[in-house]
């Protein structure tokens, strides 16, 4: 997987640049909806969301 360590950041940005899509705004993540949410309980589906790492 880690063929080019120096390019690691580039790859991560290309694969999951959620910030570019405006989806990395909130501190929690709802796996059910597949999007970030502002609260620990997802306001979209009502299920529990996870706090993001980092
Ligand atoms: Zn949800």
mmCIF file of the protein (N, C-alpha, C, O) and its ligand, coordinates in Angstrom:
data_MODEL
# 
_entry.id   MODEL 
# 
loop_
_entity.id 
_entity.type 
_entity.pdbx_number_of_molecules 
1 polymer     1 
2 non-polymer 1 
# 
_entity_poly.entity_id                      1 
_entity_poly.type                           'polypeptide(L)' 
_entity_poly.nstd_linkage                   no 
_entity_poly.nstd_monomer                   no 
_entity_poly.pdbx_seq_one_letter_code       
;(UNK)(UNK)(UNK)(UNK)(UNK)(UNK)(UNK)(UNK)(UNK)(UNK)(UNK)(UNK)(UNK)(UNK)(UNK)(UNK)
(UNK)(UNK)(UNK)(UNK)(UNK)(UNK)(UNK)(UNK)(UNK)(UNK)(UNK)(UNK)(UNK)(UNK)(UNK)(UNK)
(UNK)(UNK)(UNK)(UNK)(UNK)(UNK)(UNK)(UNK)(UNK)(UNK)(UNK)(UNK)(UNK)(UNK)(UNK)(UNK)
(UNK)(UNK)(UNK)(UNK)(UNK)(UNK)
;
_entity_poly.pdbx_seq_one_letter_code_can   XXXXXXXXXXXXXXXXXXXXXXXXXXXXXXXXXXXXXXXXXXXXXXXXXXXXXX 
_entity_poly.pdbx_strand_id                 A 
# 
loop_
_entity_poly_seq.entity_id 
_entity_poly_seq.num 
_entity_poly_seq.mon_id 
_entity_poly_seq.hetero 
1 1  UNK n 
1 2  UNK n 
1 3  UNK n 
1 4  UNK n 
1 5  UNK n 
1 6  UNK n 
1 7  UNK n 
1 8  UNK n 
1 9  UNK n 
1 10 UNK n 
1 11 UNK n 
1 12 UNK n 
1 13 UNK n 
1 14 UNK n 
1 15 UNK n 
1 16 UNK n 
1 17 UNK n 
1 18 UNK n 
1 19 UNK n 
1 20 UNK n 
1 21 UNK n 
1 22 UNK n 
1 23 UNK n 
1 24 UNK n 
1 25 UNK n 
1 26 UNK n 
1 27 UNK n 
1 28 UNK n 
1 29 UNK n 
1 30 UNK n 
1 31 UNK n 
1 32 UNK n 
1 33 UNK n 
1 34 UNK n 
1 35 UNK n 
1 36 UNK n 
1 37 UNK n 
1 38 UNK n 
1 39 UNK n 
1 40 UNK n 
1 41 UNK n 
1 42 UNK n 
1 43 UNK n 
1 44 UNK n 
1 45 UNK n 
1 46 UNK n 
1 47 UNK n 
1 48 UNK n 
1 49 UNK n 
1 50 UNK n 
1 51 UNK n 
1 52 UNK n 
1 53 UNK n 
1 54 UNK n 
# 
loop_
_struct_asym.id 
_struct_asym.entity_id 
A 1 
B 2 
# 
loop_
_chem_comp.id 
_chem_comp.type 
_chem_comp.mon_nstd_flag 
UNK 'L-peptide linking' . 
ZN  non-polymer         . 
# 
_pdbx_entity_nonpoly.entity_id   2 
_pdbx_entity_nonpoly.name        ? 
_pdbx_entity_nonpoly.comp_id     ZN 
# 
_pdbx_nonpoly_scheme.asym_id         B 
_pdbx_nonpoly_scheme.entity_id       2 
_pdbx_nonpoly_scheme.mon_id          ZN 
_pdbx_nonpoly_scheme.ndb_seq_num     1 
_pdbx_nonpoly_scheme.pdb_seq_num     101 
_pdbx_nonpoly_scheme.auth_seq_num    101 
_pdbx_nonpoly_scheme.pdb_mon_id      ZN 
_pdbx_nonpoly_scheme.auth_mon_id     ZN 
_pdbx_nonpoly_scheme.pdb_strand_id   A 
_pdbx_nonpoly_scheme.pdb_ins_code    . 
# 
loop_
_atom_site.group_PDB 
_atom_site.id 
_atom_site.type_symbol 
_atom_site.label_atom_id 
_atom_site.label_alt_id 
_atom_site.label_comp_id 
_atom_site.label_asym_id 
_atom_site.label_entity_id 
_atom_site.label_seq_id 
_atom_site.pdbx_PDB_ins_code 
_atom_site.Cartn_x 
_atom_site.Cartn_y 
_atom_site.Cartn_z 
_atom_site.occupancy 
_atom_site.B_iso_or_equiv 
_atom_site.pdbx_formal_charge 
_atom_site.auth_seq_id 
_atom_site.auth_comp_id 
_atom_site.auth_asym_id 
_atom_site.auth_atom_id 
_atom_site.pdbx_PDB_model_num 
ATOM   1   N  N  . UNK A 1 1  ? 0.836   -1.208 0.000  1.00 0.00 ? 1   UNK A N  1 
ATOM   2   C  CA . UNK A 1 1  ? 0.000   0.000  0.000  1.00 0.00 ? 1   UNK A CA 1 
ATOM   3   C  C  . UNK A 1 1  ? 0.869   1.255  0.000  1.00 0.00 ? 1   UNK A C  1 
ATOM   4   O  O  . UNK A 1 1  ? 0.662   2.156  -0.813 1.00 0.00 ? 1   UNK A O  1 
ATOM   5   N  N  . UNK A 1 2  ? 1.824   1.314  0.894  1.00 0.00 ? 2   UNK A N  1 
ATOM   6   C  CA . UNK A 1 2  ? 2.644   2.525  1.022  1.00 0.00 ? 2   UNK A CA 1 
ATOM   7   C  C  . UNK A 1 2  ? 3.870   2.447  0.133  1.00 0.00 ? 2   UNK A C  1 
ATOM   8   O  O  . UNK A 1 2  ? 4.996   2.309  0.610  1.00 0.00 ? 2   UNK A O  1 
ATOM   9   N  N  . UNK A 1 3  ? 3.637   2.538  -1.145 1.00 0.00 ? 3   UNK A N  1 
ATOM   10  C  CA . UNK A 1 3  ? 4.758   2.471  -2.088 1.00 0.00 ? 3   UNK A CA 1 
ATOM   11  C  C  . UNK A 1 3  ? 5.581   3.740  -2.031 1.00 0.00 ? 3   UNK A C  1 
ATOM   12  O  O  . UNK A 1 3  ? 6.810   3.716  -1.964 1.00 0.00 ? 3   UNK A O  1 
ATOM   13  N  N  . UNK A 1 4  ? 4.865   4.843  -2.059 1.00 0.00 ? 4   UNK A N  1 
ATOM   14  C  CA . UNK A 1 4  ? 5.562   6.122  -2.075 1.00 0.00 ? 4   UNK A CA 1 
ATOM   15  C  C  . UNK A 1 4  ? 5.181   6.911  -0.834 1.00 0.00 ? 4   UNK A C  1 
ATOM   16  O  O  . UNK A 1 4  ? 4.138   7.563  -0.788 1.00 0.00 ? 4   UNK A O  1 
ATOM   17  N  N  . UNK A 1 5  ? 6.023   6.840  0.146  1.00 0.00 ? 5   UNK A N  1 
ATOM   18  C  CA . UNK A 1 5  ? 5.694   7.521  1.396  1.00 0.00 ? 5   UNK A CA 1 
ATOM   19  C  C  . UNK A 1 5  ? 5.633   9.028  1.210  1.00 0.00 ? 5   UNK A C  1 
ATOM   20  O  O  . UNK A 1 5  ? 4.826   9.716  1.836  1.00 0.00 ? 5   UNK A O  1 
ATOM   21  N  N  . UNK A 1 6  ? 6.495   9.526  0.345  1.00 0.00 ? 6   UNK A N  1 
ATOM   22  C  CA . UNK A 1 6  ? 6.541   10.972 0.155  1.00 0.00 ? 6   UNK A CA 1 
ATOM   23  C  C  . UNK A 1 6  ? 5.249   11.475 -0.495 1.00 0.00 ? 6   UNK A C  1 
ATOM   24  O  O  . UNK A 1 6  ? 4.913   12.655 -0.389 1.00 0.00 ? 6   UNK A O  1 
ATOM   25  N  N  . UNK A 1 7  ? 4.535   10.579 -1.161 1.00 0.00 ? 7   UNK A N  1 
ATOM   26  C  CA . UNK A 1 7  ? 3.305   10.991 -1.833 1.00 0.00 ? 7   UNK A CA 1 
ATOM   27  C  C  . UNK A 1 7  ? 2.080   10.671 -0.998 1.00 0.00 ? 7   UNK A C  1 
ATOM   28  O  O  . UNK A 1 7  ? 0.951   10.830 -1.462 1.00 0.00 ? 7   UNK A O  1 
ATOM   29  N  N  . UNK A 1 8  ? 2.291   10.222 0.224  1.00 0.00 ? 8   UNK A N  1 
ATOM   30  C  CA . UNK A 1 8  ? 1.175   9.745  1.023  1.00 0.00 ? 8   UNK A CA 1 
ATOM   31  C  C  . UNK A 1 8  ? 0.097   10.814 1.171  1.00 0.00 ? 8   UNK A C  1 
ATOM   32  O  O  . UNK A 1 8  ? -1.093  10.536 1.025  1.00 0.00 ? 8   UNK A O  1 
ATOM   33  N  N  . UNK A 1 9  ? 0.524   12.027 1.460  1.00 0.00 ? 9   UNK A N  1 
ATOM   34  C  CA . UNK A 1 9  ? -0.453  13.082 1.676  1.00 0.00 ? 9   UNK A CA 1 
ATOM   35  C  C  . UNK A 1 9  ? -1.255  13.356 0.407  1.00 0.00 ? 9   UNK A C  1 
ATOM   36  O  O  . UNK A 1 9  ? -2.459  13.608 0.463  1.00 0.00 ? 9   UNK A O  1 
ATOM   37  N  N  . UNK A 1 10 ? -0.578  13.304 -0.728 1.00 0.00 ? 10  UNK A N  1 
ATOM   38  C  CA . UNK A 1 10 ? -1.288  13.552 -1.980 1.00 0.00 ? 10  UNK A CA 1 
ATOM   39  C  C  . UNK A 1 10 ? -2.363  12.511 -2.197 1.00 0.00 ? 10  UNK A C  1 
ATOM   40  O  O  . UNK A 1 10 ? -3.484  12.836 -2.589 1.00 0.00 ? 10  UNK A O  1 
ATOM   41  N  N  . UNK A 1 11 ? -2.029  11.284 -1.947 1.00 0.00 ? 11  UNK A N  1 
ATOM   42  C  CA . UNK A 1 11 ? -2.996  10.209 -2.171 1.00 0.00 ? 11  UNK A CA 1 
ATOM   43  C  C  . UNK A 1 11 ? -4.190  10.362 -1.240 1.00 0.00 ? 11  UNK A C  1 
ATOM   44  O  O  . UNK A 1 11 ? -5.340  10.207 -1.652 1.00 0.00 ? 11  UNK A O  1 
ATOM   45  N  N  . UNK A 1 12 ? -3.908  10.662 -0.002 1.00 0.00 ? 12  UNK A N  1 
ATOM   46  C  CA . UNK A 1 12 ? -5.015  10.793 0.945  1.00 0.00 ? 12  UNK A CA 1 
ATOM   47  C  C  . UNK A 1 12 ? -5.935  11.934 0.536  1.00 0.00 ? 12  UNK A C  1 
ATOM   48  O  O  . UNK A 1 12 ? -7.157  11.824 0.643  1.00 0.00 ? 12  UNK A O  1 
ATOM   49  N  N  . UNK A 1 13 ? -5.364  12.994 0.080  1.00 0.00 ? 13  UNK A N  1 
ATOM   50  C  CA . UNK A 1 13 ? -6.188  14.133 -0.309 1.00 0.00 ? 13  UNK A CA 1 
ATOM   51  C  C  . UNK A 1 13 ? -7.049  13.793 -1.525 1.00 0.00 ? 13  UNK A C  1 
ATOM   52  O  O  . UNK A 1 13 ? -8.200  14.217 -1.629 1.00 0.00 ? 13  UNK A O  1 
ATOM   53  N  N  . UNK A 1 14 ? -6.473  13.032 -2.424 1.00 0.00 ? 14  UNK A N  1 
ATOM   54  C  CA . UNK A 1 14 ? -7.234  12.695 -3.630 1.00 0.00 ? 14  UNK A CA 1 
ATOM   55  C  C  . UNK A 1 14 ? -8.343  11.697 -3.317 1.00 0.00 ? 14  UNK A C  1 
ATOM   56  O  O  . UNK A 1 14 ? -9.433  11.773 -3.884 1.00 0.00 ? 14  UNK A O  1 
ATOM   57  N  N  . UNK A 1 15 ? -8.065  10.775 -2.425 1.00 0.00 ? 15  UNK A N  1 
ATOM   58  C  CA . UNK A 1 15 ? -9.051  9.741  -2.147 1.00 0.00 ? 15  UNK A CA 1 
ATOM   59  C  C  . UNK A 1 15 ? -10.203 10.271 -1.304 1.00 0.00 ? 15  UNK A C  1 
ATOM   60  O  O  . UNK A 1 15 ? -11.360 9.918  -1.530 1.00 0.00 ? 15  UNK A O  1 
ATOM   61  N  N  . UNK A 1 16 ? -9.892  11.096 -0.359 1.00 0.00 ? 16  UNK A N  1 
ATOM   62  C  CA . UNK A 1 16 ? -10.951 11.535 0.533  1.00 0.00 ? 16  UNK A CA 1 
ATOM   63  C  C  . UNK A 1 16 ? -10.791 13.013 0.851  1.00 0.00 ? 16  UNK A C  1 
ATOM   64  O  O  . UNK A 1 16 ? -10.486 13.398 1.980  1.00 0.00 ? 16  UNK A O  1 
ATOM   65  N  N  . UNK A 1 17 ? -10.998 13.805 -0.143 1.00 0.00 ? 17  UNK A N  1 
ATOM   66  C  CA . UNK A 1 17 ? -10.911 15.238 0.086  1.00 0.00 ? 17  UNK A CA 1 
ATOM   67  C  C  . UNK A 1 17 ? -12.301 15.755 0.421  1.00 0.00 ? 17  UNK A C  1 
ATOM   68  O  O  . UNK A 1 17 ? -12.916 16.495 -0.347 1.00 0.00 ? 17  UNK A O  1 
ATOM   69  N  N  . UNK A 1 18 ? -12.771 15.349 1.578  1.00 0.00 ? 18  UNK A N  1 
ATOM   70  C  CA . UNK A 1 18 ? -14.116 15.735 1.984  1.00 0.00 ? 18  UNK A CA 1 
ATOM   71  C  C  . UNK A 1 18 ? -14.218 17.235 2.192  1.00 0.00 ? 18  UNK A C  1 
ATOM   72  O  O  . UNK A 1 18 ? -15.281 17.831 2.019  1.00 0.00 ? 18  UNK A O  1 
ATOM   73  N  N  . UNK A 1 19 ? -13.102 17.833 2.565  1.00 0.00 ? 19  UNK A N  1 
ATOM   74  C  CA . UNK A 1 19 ? -13.125 19.275 2.800  1.00 0.00 ? 19  UNK A CA 1 
ATOM   75  C  C  . UNK A 1 19 ? -13.507 20.020 1.528  1.00 0.00 ? 19  UNK A C  1 
ATOM   76  O  O  . UNK A 1 19 ? -14.204 21.034 1.562  1.00 0.00 ? 19  UNK A O  1 
ATOM   77  N  N  . UNK A 1 20 ? -13.026 19.481 0.391  1.00 0.00 ? 20  UNK A N  1 
ATOM   78  C  CA . UNK A 1 20 ? -13.335 20.121 -0.890 1.00 0.00 ? 20  UNK A CA 1 
ATOM   79  C  C  . UNK A 1 20 ? -14.819 20.017 -1.211 1.00 0.00 ? 20  UNK A C  1 
ATOM   80  O  O  . UNK A 1 20 ? -15.371 20.860 -1.918 1.00 0.00 ? 20  UNK A O  1 
ATOM   81  N  N  . UNK A 1 21 ? -15.452 18.991 -0.692 1.00 0.00 ? 21  UNK A N  1 
ATOM   82  C  CA . UNK A 1 21 ? -16.874 18.820 -0.965 1.00 0.00 ? 21  UNK A CA 1 
ATOM   83  C  C  . UNK A 1 21 ? -17.725 19.470 0.121  1.00 0.00 ? 21  UNK A C  1 
ATOM   84  O  O  . UNK A 1 21 ? -18.953 19.411 0.074  1.00 0.00 ? 21  UNK A O  1 
ATOM   85  N  N  . UNK A 1 22 ? -17.074 20.081 1.083  1.00 0.00 ? 22  UNK A N  1 
ATOM   86  C  CA . UNK A 1 22 ? -17.812 20.770 2.135  1.00 0.00 ? 22  UNK A CA 1 
ATOM   87  C  C  . UNK A 1 22 ? -18.443 19.826 3.118  1.00 0.00 ? 22  UNK A C  1 
ATOM   88  O  O  . UNK A 1 22 ? -19.433 20.168 3.765  1.00 0.00 ? 22  UNK A O  1 
ATOM   89  N  N  . UNK A 1 23 ? -17.879 18.623 3.242  1.00 0.00 ? 23  UNK A N  1 
ATOM   90  C  CA . UNK A 1 23 ? -18.481 17.636 4.136  1.00 0.00 ? 23  UNK A CA 1 
ATOM   91  C  C  . UNK A 1 23 ? -17.644 17.413 5.392  1.00 0.00 ? 23  UNK A C  1 
ATOM   92  O  O  . UNK A 1 23 ? -17.964 16.563 6.223  1.00 0.00 ? 23  UNK A O  1 
ATOM   93  N  N  . UNK A 1 24 ? -16.600 18.164 5.513  1.00 0.00 ? 24  UNK A N  1 
ATOM   94  C  CA . UNK A 1 24 ? -15.700 17.941 6.651  1.00 0.00 ? 24  UNK A CA 1 
ATOM   95  C  C  . UNK A 1 24 ? -15.849 19.064 7.668  1.00 0.00 ? 24  UNK A C  1 
ATOM   96  O  O  . UNK A 1 24 ? -14.910 19.416 8.383  1.00 0.00 ? 24  UNK A O  1 
ATOM   97  N  N  . UNK A 1 25 ? -17.044 19.607 7.709  1.00 0.00 ? 25  UNK A N  1 
ATOM   98  C  CA . UNK A 1 25 ? -17.248 20.784 8.532  1.00 0.00 ? 25  UNK A CA 1 
ATOM   99  C  C  . UNK A 1 25 ? -17.504 20.438 9.990  1.00 0.00 ? 25  UNK A C  1 
ATOM   100 O  O  . UNK A 1 25 ? -17.118 21.189 10.886 1.00 0.00 ? 25  UNK A O  1 
ATOM   101 N  N  . UNK A 1 26 ? -18.158 19.297 10.233 1.00 0.00 ? 26  UNK A N  1 
ATOM   102 C  CA . UNK A 1 26 ? -18.611 18.974 11.570 1.00 0.00 ? 26  UNK A CA 1 
ATOM   103 C  C  . UNK A 1 26 ? -17.712 17.955 12.264 1.00 0.00 ? 26  UNK A C  1 
ATOM   104 O  O  . UNK A 1 26 ? -17.014 17.186 11.603 1.00 0.00 ? 26  UNK A O  1 
ATOM   105 N  N  . UNK A 1 27 ? -17.730 17.951 13.591 1.00 0.00 ? 27  UNK A N  1 
ATOM   106 C  CA . UNK A 1 27 ? -16.822 17.080 14.359 1.00 0.00 ? 27  UNK A CA 1 
ATOM   107 C  C  . UNK A 1 27 ? -17.275 15.634 14.453 1.00 0.00 ? 27  UNK A C  1 
ATOM   108 O  O  . UNK A 1 27 ? -16.502 14.790 14.905 1.00 0.00 ? 27  UNK A O  1 
ATOM   109 N  N  . UNK A 1 28 ? -18.477 15.319 14.054 1.00 0.00 ? 28  UNK A N  1 
ATOM   110 C  CA . UNK A 1 28 ? -18.971 13.941 14.151 1.00 0.00 ? 28  UNK A CA 1 
ATOM   111 C  C  . UNK A 1 28 ? -19.219 13.360 12.769 1.00 0.00 ? 28  UNK A C  1 
ATOM   112 O  O  . UNK A 1 28 ? -19.406 14.077 11.786 1.00 0.00 ? 28  UNK A O  1 
ATOM   113 N  N  . UNK A 1 29 ? -19.213 12.020 12.733 1.00 0.00 ? 29  UNK A N  1 
ATOM   114 C  CA . UNK A 1 29 ? -19.401 11.336 11.452 1.00 0.00 ? 29  UNK A CA 1 
ATOM   115 C  C  . UNK A 1 29 ? -20.488 10.289 11.580 1.00 0.00 ? 29  UNK A C  1 
ATOM   116 O  O  . UNK A 1 29 ? -20.437 9.435  12.466 1.00 0.00 ? 29  UNK A O  1 
ATOM   117 N  N  . UNK A 1 30 ? -21.478 10.354 10.690 1.00 0.00 ? 30  UNK A N  1 
ATOM   118 C  CA . UNK A 1 30 ? -22.541 9.363  10.676 1.00 0.00 ? 30  UNK A CA 1 
ATOM   119 C  C  . UNK A 1 30 ? -22.252 8.339  9.592  1.00 0.00 ? 30  UNK A C  1 
ATOM   120 O  O  . UNK A 1 30 ? -22.242 8.667  8.405  1.00 0.00 ? 30  UNK A O  1 
ATOM   121 N  N  . UNK A 1 31 ? -22.017 7.095  10.003 1.00 0.00 ? 31  UNK A N  1 
ATOM   122 C  CA . UNK A 1 31 ? -21.729 6.058  9.016  1.00 0.00 ? 31  UNK A CA 1 
ATOM   123 C  C  . UNK A 1 31 ? -22.974 5.713  8.214  1.00 0.00 ? 31  UNK A C  1 
ATOM   124 O  O  . UNK A 1 31 ? -22.869 5.340  7.045  1.00 0.00 ? 31  UNK A O  1 
ATOM   125 N  N  . UNK A 1 32 ? -24.120 5.828  8.806  1.00 0.00 ? 32  UNK A N  1 
ATOM   126 C  CA . UNK A 1 32 ? -25.357 5.512  8.116  1.00 0.00 ? 32  UNK A CA 1 
ATOM   127 C  C  . UNK A 1 32 ? -25.586 6.454  6.938  1.00 0.00 ? 32  UNK A C  1 
ATOM   128 O  O  . UNK A 1 32 ? -25.936 6.023  5.840  1.00 0.00 ? 32  UNK A O  1 
ATOM   129 N  N  . UNK A 1 33 ? -25.387 7.717  7.180  1.00 0.00 ? 33  UNK A N  1 
ATOM   130 C  CA . UNK A 1 33 ? -25.584 8.710  6.123  1.00 0.00 ? 33  UNK A CA 1 
ATOM   131 C  C  . UNK A 1 33 ? -24.317 8.908  5.302  1.00 0.00 ? 33  UNK A C  1 
ATOM   132 O  O  . UNK A 1 33 ? -24.375 9.399  4.175  1.00 0.00 ? 33  UNK A O  1 
ATOM   133 N  N  . UNK A 1 34 ? -23.175 8.530  5.864  1.00 0.00 ? 34  UNK A N  1 
ATOM   134 C  CA . UNK A 1 34 ? -21.911 8.713  5.148  1.00 0.00 ? 34  UNK A CA 1 
ATOM   135 C  C  . UNK A 1 34 ? -21.535 10.176 5.028  1.00 0.00 ? 34  UNK A C  1 
ATOM   136 O  O  . UNK A 1 34 ? -21.004 10.616 4.007  1.00 0.00 ? 34  UNK A O  1 
ATOM   137 N  N  . UNK A 1 35 ? -21.815 10.918 6.077  1.00 0.00 ? 35  UNK A N  1 
ATOM   138 C  CA . UNK A 1 35 ? -21.494 12.343 6.039  1.00 0.00 ? 35  UNK A CA 1 
ATOM   139 C  C  . UNK A 1 35 ? -21.184 12.830 7.446  1.00 0.00 ? 35  UNK A C  1 
ATOM   140 O  O  . UNK A 1 35 ? -21.503 12.169 8.433  1.00 0.00 ? 35  UNK A O  1 
ATOM   141 N  N  . UNK A 1 36 ? -20.567 13.979 7.518  1.00 0.00 ? 36  UNK A N  1 
ATOM   142 C  CA . UNK A 1 36 ? -20.277 14.527 8.831  1.00 0.00 ? 36  UNK A CA 1 
ATOM   143 C  C  . UNK A 1 36 ? -21.503 15.270 9.342  1.00 0.00 ? 36  UNK A C  1 
ATOM   144 O  O  . UNK A 1 36 ? -22.269 15.866 8.585  1.00 0.00 ? 36  UNK A O  1 
ATOM   145 N  N  . UNK A 1 37 ? -21.653 15.207 10.653 1.00 0.00 ? 37  UNK A N  1 
ATOM   146 C  CA . UNK A 1 37 ? -22.834 15.810 11.260 1.00 0.00 ? 37  UNK A CA 1 
ATOM   147 C  C  . UNK A 1 37 ? -22.409 16.663 12.452 1.00 0.00 ? 37  UNK A C  1 
ATOM   148 O  O  . UNK A 1 37 ? -21.362 16.416 13.050 1.00 0.00 ? 37  UNK A O  1 
ATOM   149 N  N  . UNK A 1 38 ? -23.212 17.659 12.796 1.00 0.00 ? 38  UNK A N  1 
ATOM   150 C  CA . UNK A 1 38 ? -22.835 18.603 13.844 1.00 0.00 ? 38  UNK A CA 1 
ATOM   151 C  C  . UNK A 1 38 ? -23.054 18.086 15.256 1.00 0.00 ? 38  UNK A C  1 
ATOM   152 O  O  . UNK A 1 38 ? -22.534 18.655 16.216 1.00 0.00 ? 38  UNK A O  1 
ATOM   153 N  N  . UNK A 1 39 ? -23.823 17.008 15.387 1.00 0.00 ? 39  UNK A N  1 
ATOM   154 C  CA . UNK A 1 39 ? -24.148 16.526 16.725 1.00 0.00 ? 39  UNK A CA 1 
ATOM   155 C  C  . UNK A 1 39 ? -23.819 15.058 16.876 1.00 0.00 ? 39  UNK A C  1 
ATOM   156 O  O  . UNK A 1 39 ? -23.655 14.335 15.893 1.00 0.00 ? 39  UNK A O  1 
ATOM   157 N  N  . UNK A 1 40 ? -23.725 14.625 18.132 1.00 0.00 ? 40  UNK A N  1 
ATOM   158 C  CA . UNK A 1 40 ? -23.416 13.226 18.392 1.00 0.00 ? 40  UNK A CA 1 
ATOM   159 C  C  . UNK A 1 40 ? -24.530 12.323 17.890 1.00 0.00 ? 40  UNK A C  1 
ATOM   160 O  O  . UNK A 1 40 ? -24.285 11.182 17.500 1.00 0.00 ? 40  UNK A O  1 
ATOM   161 N  N  . UNK A 1 41 ? -25.739 12.830 17.902 1.00 0.00 ? 41  UNK A N  1 
ATOM   162 C  CA . UNK A 1 41 ? -26.830 12.087 17.284 1.00 0.00 ? 41  UNK A CA 1 
ATOM   163 C  C  . UNK A 1 41 ? -27.160 12.731 15.945 1.00 0.00 ? 41  UNK A C  1 
ATOM   164 O  O  . UNK A 1 41 ? -27.481 13.917 15.857 1.00 0.00 ? 41  UNK A O  1 
ATOM   165 N  N  . UNK A 1 42 ? -27.071 11.915 14.917 1.00 0.00 ? 42  UNK A N  1 
ATOM   166 C  CA . UNK A 1 42 ? -27.244 12.441 13.570 1.00 0.00 ? 42  UNK A CA 1 
ATOM   167 C  C  . UNK A 1 42 ? -28.617 13.085 13.399 1.00 0.00 ? 42  UNK A C  1 
ATOM   168 O  O  . UNK A 1 42 ? -29.631 12.431 13.645 1.00 0.00 ? 42  UNK A O  1 
ATOM   169 N  N  . UNK A 1 43 ? -28.675 14.344 12.985 1.00 0.00 ? 43  UNK A N  1 
ATOM   170 C  CA . UNK A 1 43 ? -29.954 15.028 12.784 1.00 0.00 ? 43  UNK A CA 1 
ATOM   171 C  C  . UNK A 1 43 ? -30.680 14.570 11.525 1.00 0.00 ? 43  UNK A C  1 
ATOM   172 O  O  . UNK A 1 43 ? -31.850 14.894 11.323 1.00 0.00 ? 43  UNK A O  1 
ATOM   173 N  N  . UNK A 1 44 ? -29.983 13.820 10.683 1.00 0.00 ? 44  UNK A N  1 
ATOM   174 C  CA . UNK A 1 44 ? -30.593 13.389 9.416  1.00 0.00 ? 44  UNK A CA 1 
ATOM   175 C  C  . UNK A 1 44 ? -31.308 12.055 9.550  1.00 0.00 ? 44  UNK A C  1 
ATOM   176 O  O  . UNK A 1 44 ? -32.425 11.890 9.058  1.00 0.00 ? 44  UNK A O  1 
ATOM   177 N  N  . UNK A 1 45 ? -30.655 11.091 10.224 1.00 0.00 ? 45  UNK A N  1 
ATOM   178 C  CA . UNK A 1 45 ? -31.272 9.768  10.349 1.00 0.00 ? 45  UNK A CA 1 
ATOM   179 C  C  . UNK A 1 45 ? -31.626 9.449  11.801 1.00 0.00 ? 45  UNK A C  1 
ATOM   180 O  O  . UNK A 1 45 ? -32.332 8.475  12.062 1.00 0.00 ? 45  UNK A O  1 
ATOM   181 N  N  . UNK A 1 46 ? -31.149 10.251 12.741 1.00 0.00 ? 46  UNK A N  1 
ATOM   182 C  CA . UNK A 1 46 ? -31.504 10.056 14.137 1.00 0.00 ? 46  UNK A CA 1 
ATOM   183 C  C  . UNK A 1 46 ? -30.670 9.010  14.846 1.00 0.00 ? 46  UNK A C  1 
ATOM   184 O  O  . UNK A 1 46 ? -30.889 8.736  16.026 1.00 0.00 ? 46  UNK A O  1 
ATOM   185 N  N  . UNK A 1 47 ? -29.711 8.419  14.134 1.00 0.00 ? 47  UNK A N  1 
ATOM   186 C  CA . UNK A 1 47 ? -28.863 7.411  14.757 1.00 0.00 ? 47  UNK A CA 1 
ATOM   187 C  C  . UNK A 1 47 ? -27.605 8.042  15.336 1.00 0.00 ? 47  UNK A C  1 
ATOM   188 O  O  . UNK A 1 47 ? -27.311 9.220  15.130 1.00 0.00 ? 47  UNK A O  1 
ATOM   189 N  N  . UNK A 1 48 ? -26.883 7.215  16.063 1.00 0.00 ? 48  UNK A N  1 
ATOM   190 C  CA . UNK A 1 48 ? -25.704 7.721  16.743 1.00 0.00 ? 48  UNK A CA 1 
ATOM   191 C  C  . UNK A 1 48 ? -24.558 7.941  15.762 1.00 0.00 ? 48  UNK A C  1 
ATOM   192 O  O  . UNK A 1 48 ? -24.293 7.105  14.899 1.00 0.00 ? 48  UNK A O  1 
ATOM   193 N  N  . UNK A 1 49 ? -23.890 9.069  15.908 1.00 0.00 ? 49  UNK A N  1 
ATOM   194 C  CA . UNK A 1 49 ? -22.737 9.363  15.062 1.00 0.00 ? 49  UNK A CA 1 
ATOM   195 C  C  . UNK A 1 49 ? -21.457 9.198  15.875 1.00 0.00 ? 49  UNK A C  1 
ATOM   196 O  O  . UNK A 1 49 ? -21.478 9.239  17.105 1.00 0.00 ? 49  UNK A O  1 
ATOM   197 N  N  . UNK A 1 50 ? -20.363 9.013  15.182 1.00 0.00 ? 50  UNK A N  1 
ATOM   198 C  CA . UNK A 1 50 ? -19.083 8.837  15.841 1.00 0.00 ? 50  UNK A CA 1 
ATOM   199 C  C  . UNK A 1 50 ? -18.306 10.140 15.833 1.00 0.00 ? 50  UNK A C  1 
ATOM   200 O  O  . UNK A 1 50 ? -18.372 10.930 14.892 1.00 0.00 ? 50  UNK A O  1 
ATOM   201 N  N  . UNK A 1 51 ? -17.570 10.335 16.913 1.00 0.00 ? 51  UNK A N  1 
ATOM   202 C  CA . UNK A 1 51 ? -16.678 11.489 16.929 1.00 0.00 ? 51  UNK A CA 1 
ATOM   203 C  C  . UNK A 1 51 ? -15.491 11.179 16.032 1.00 0.00 ? 51  UNK A C  1 
ATOM   204 O  O  . UNK A 1 51 ? -14.933 10.083 16.068 1.00 0.00 ? 51  UNK A O  1 
ATOM   205 N  N  . UNK A 1 52 ? -15.119 12.156 15.234 1.00 0.00 ? 52  UNK A N  1 
ATOM   206 C  CA . UNK A 1 52 ? -14.006 11.936 14.318 1.00 0.00 ? 52  UNK A CA 1 
ATOM   207 C  C  . UNK A 1 52 ? -12.699 11.852 15.060 1.00 0.00 ? 52  UNK A C  1 
ATOM   208 O  O  . UNK A 1 52 ? -12.528 12.439 16.128 1.00 0.00 ? 52  UNK A O  1 
ATOM   209 N  N  . UNK A 1 53 ? -11.778 11.112 14.479 1.00 0.00 ? 53  UNK A N  1 
ATOM   210 C  CA . UNK A 1 53 ? -10.450 11.019 15.059 1.00 0.00 ? 53  UNK A CA 1 
ATOM   211 C  C  . UNK A 1 53 ? -9.642  12.273 14.737 1.00 0.00 ? 53  UNK A C  1 
ATOM   212 O  O  . UNK A 1 53 ? -9.869  12.944 13.731 1.00 0.00 ? 53  UNK A O  1 
ATOM   213 N  N  . UNK A 1 54 ? -8.708  12.560 15.610 1.00 0.00 ? 54  UNK A N  1 
ATOM   214 C  CA . UNK A 1 54 ? -7.783  13.647 15.363 1.00 0.00 ? 54  UNK A CA 1 
ATOM   215 C  C  . UNK A 1 54 ? -8.359  14.965 15.816 1.00 0.00 ? 54  UNK A C  1 
ATOM   216 O  O  . UNK A 1 54 ? -7.708  16.001 15.683 1.00 0.00 ? 54  UNK A O  1 
HETATM 217 ZN ZN . ZN  B 2 .  ? -27.211 9.773  9.824  1.00 0.00 ? 101 ZN  A ZN 1 
# 
